[in-house]
Amino acid sequence: MCDTYSVKGFNFTAGHADDYDPSTPYYVTCLANTEMTLNMKRYSVLANGDKVVLATVTQPTEGNGITLDKLSGILSDNDVNIITRADSQGKVTTLTTSSTKAGSYRFKVTDKGDAYNELISPEVTYLCKHGNISQRDEVSGDRR
């Protein structure tokens, strides 16, 4: 335990911090961060069919894997084609996406090992150039 000016040790018997004494034995411990993080690499994607990195999900301990679920938006899971790929240790999962349709999509990431450990993405906007990419009508879902 540190304060601004000195190192302290916690005295379990007395229940308070004391000044560090090199002649006193101490237990040293570390707390592992068990929280997952979602790092968005982009909030908008050009819907030209090219694969781009959308986000990374980091699980601080060896991961159990993740699941993705659509929360909102006019595009379907098939429209955004999000592919997950975990690193060799299962700690970092890269999400790539590709689409040829314009619209919006928002998703939830859930830790397969802990259903209560979930993250919600911001809305991702898929943008198109008129003339060569289909766009869905927001109300009916029909292509224009």
C-alpha positions as CSV (number, residue, x, y, z in Angstrom):
1,M,0.0,0.0,0.0
2,C,1.4,3.4,-0.9
3,D,0.4,6.9,0.0
4,T,2.0,10.0,-1.5
5,Y,5.1,10.0,0.6
6,S,5.8,6.5,2.0
7,V,5.2,2.8,1.7
8,K,2.7,1.3,4.1
9,G,1.8,-2.3,5.1
10,F,-1.6,-3.4,6.3
11,N,-1.7,-4.8,9.8
12,F,-4.4,-7.5,9.8
13,T,-4.3,-7.9,13.6
14,A,-4.8,-4.2,14.3
15,G,-6.9,-3.6,11.1
16,H,-5.0,-0.5,9.8
17,A,-2.0,0.5,7.7
18,D,1.3,1.0,9.4
19,D,4.6,2.4,8.1
20,Y,6.6,-0.2,6.3
21,D,9.1,-2.1,8.5
22,P,11.7,-4.2,6.7
23,S,12.0,-6.5,9.7
24,T,8.2,-7.4,9.5
25,P,7.1,-10.2,7.1
26,Y,4.4,-9.2,4.6
27,Y,2.1,-11.1,2.3
28,V,2.2,-9.9,-1.3
29,T,-0.8,-10.5,-3.5
30,C,-2.1,-9.4,-6.9
31,L,-5.7,-9.1,-7.9
32,A,-6.5,-10.1,-11.5
33,N,-8.7,-7.9,-13.5
34,T,-11.6,-10.1,-14.6
35,E,-13.4,-7.6,-16.7
36,M,-13.8,-7.9,-20.4
37,T,-13.2,-4.8,-22.6
38,L,-14.5,-3.8,-26.0
39,N,-12.3,-1.6,-28.0
40,M,-14.1,-0.2,-31.0
41,K,-11.7,0.5,-34.0
42,R,-14.4,2.2,-36.0
43,Y,-18.0,3.5,-35.6
44,S,-18.8,3.6,-39.3
45,V,-18.0,1.2,-42.1
46,L,-18.0,1.7,-45.8
47,A,-20.4,-0.9,-47.2
48,N,-18.3,-1.9,-50.2
49,G,-17.9,-5.6,-49.3
50,D,-14.3,-5.2,-48.0
51,K,-13.4,-6.9,-44.7
52,V,-12.3,-4.4,-42.0
53,V,-11.5,-4.7,-38.3
54,L,-14.5,-3.4,-36.3
55,A,-13.4,-4.0,-32.7
56,T,-11.3,-6.2,-30.4
57,V,-12.6,-7.9,-27.2
58,T,-10.0,-8.5,-24.5
59,Q,-10.5,-11.1,-21.8
60,P,-7.8,-10.7,-19.1
61,T,-7.6,-14.3,-18.2
62,E,-7.6,-17.2,-20.6
63,G,-10.9,-16.6,-22.3
64,N,-13.8,-19.0,-22.6
65,G,-14.8,-17.3,-25.8
66,I,-17.5,-14.8,-26.6
67,T,-20.9,-14.7,-28.2
68,L,-22.4,-11.8,-30.2
69,D,-26.1,-11.0,-30.3
70,K,-27.8,-8.3,-32.3
71,L,-29.5,-5.6,-30.1
72,S,-30.8,-3.1,-32.6
73,G,-30.4,-1.6,-36.1
74,I,-32.0,-2.3,-39.5
75,L,-29.3,-4.6,-40.7
76,S,-29.3,-8.3,-39.9
77,D,-26.5,-10.5,-38.7
78,N,-26.0,-11.8,-42.2
79,D,-25.9,-8.2,-43.6
80,V,-23.0,-7.2,-41.4
81,N,-21.2,-10.6,-41.5
82,I,-19.2,-10.1,-38.2
83,I,-16.5,-12.8,-37.9
84,T,-14.6,-13.5,-34.6
85,R,-11.1,-14.7,-34.4
86,A,-9.3,-15.3,-31.1
87,D,-5.6,-15.1,-30.6
88,S,-3.6,-18.2,-29.6
89,Q,-4.2,-17.6,-25.9
90,G,-7.9,-16.8,-26.3
91,K,-7.4,-13.5,-24.6
92,V,-8.0,-11.1,-27.5
93,T,-10.7,-11.7,-30.1
94,T,-10.8,-9.6,-33.2
95,L,-14.1,-8.8,-34.8
96,T,-14.1,-8.1,-38.6
97,T,-17.1,-7.1,-40.6
98,S,-18.0,-6.7,-44.3
99,S,-21.3,-5.5,-45.8
100,T,-22.7,-4.4,-49.1
101,K,-25.8,-2.8,-47.4
102,A,-26.2,0.5,-45.7
103,G,-27.8,0.9,-42.3
104,S,-27.1,0.5,-38.6
105,Y,-26.2,-2.3,-36.3
106,R,-25.7,-2.6,-32.5
107,F,-24.5,-5.8,-30.7
108,K,-23.9,-7.3,-27.3
109,V,-20.8,-9.3,-26.4
110,T,-21.2,-12.0,-23.8
111,D,-18.4,-14.0,-22.1
112,K,-19.2,-17.7,-22.6
113,G,-17.8,-18.5,-19.1
114,D,-19.9,-15.8,-17.3
115,A,-23.2,-14.9,-18.8
116,Y,-23.4,-11.8,-16.5
117,N,-20.2,-10.4,-18.0
118,E,-21.5,-8.6,-21.1
119,L,-20.6,-5.4,-23.1
120,I,-22.8,-3.4,-25.4
121,S,-21.4,-1.7,-28.5
122,P,-22.3,1.7,-29.7
123,E,-24.4,1.9,-32.9
124,V,-22.2,1.1,-36.0
125,T,-23.3,2.9,-39.2
126,Y,-22.7,1.2,-42.5
127,L,-22.4,3.8,-45.3
128,C,-22.8,3.3,-49.0
129,K,-22.0,5.1,-52.2
130,H,-25.2,5.5,-54.3
131,G,-25.2,3.6,-57.5
132,N,-23.2,0.5,-56.6
133,I,-24.4,-0.7,-53.2
134,S,-27.9,-1.7,-52.1
135,Q,-29.5,0.3,-49.3
136,R,-32.4,-0.8,-47.2
137,D,-35.5,1.3,-46.7
138,E,-35.6,2.1,-42.9
139,V,-39.3,1.5,-42.6
140,S,-40.0,-1.5,-44.7
141,G,-36.6,-3.1,-45.0
142,D,-37.0,-3.2,-48.8
143,R,-34.0,-2.6,-51.0
144,R,-33.9,0.6,-53.1
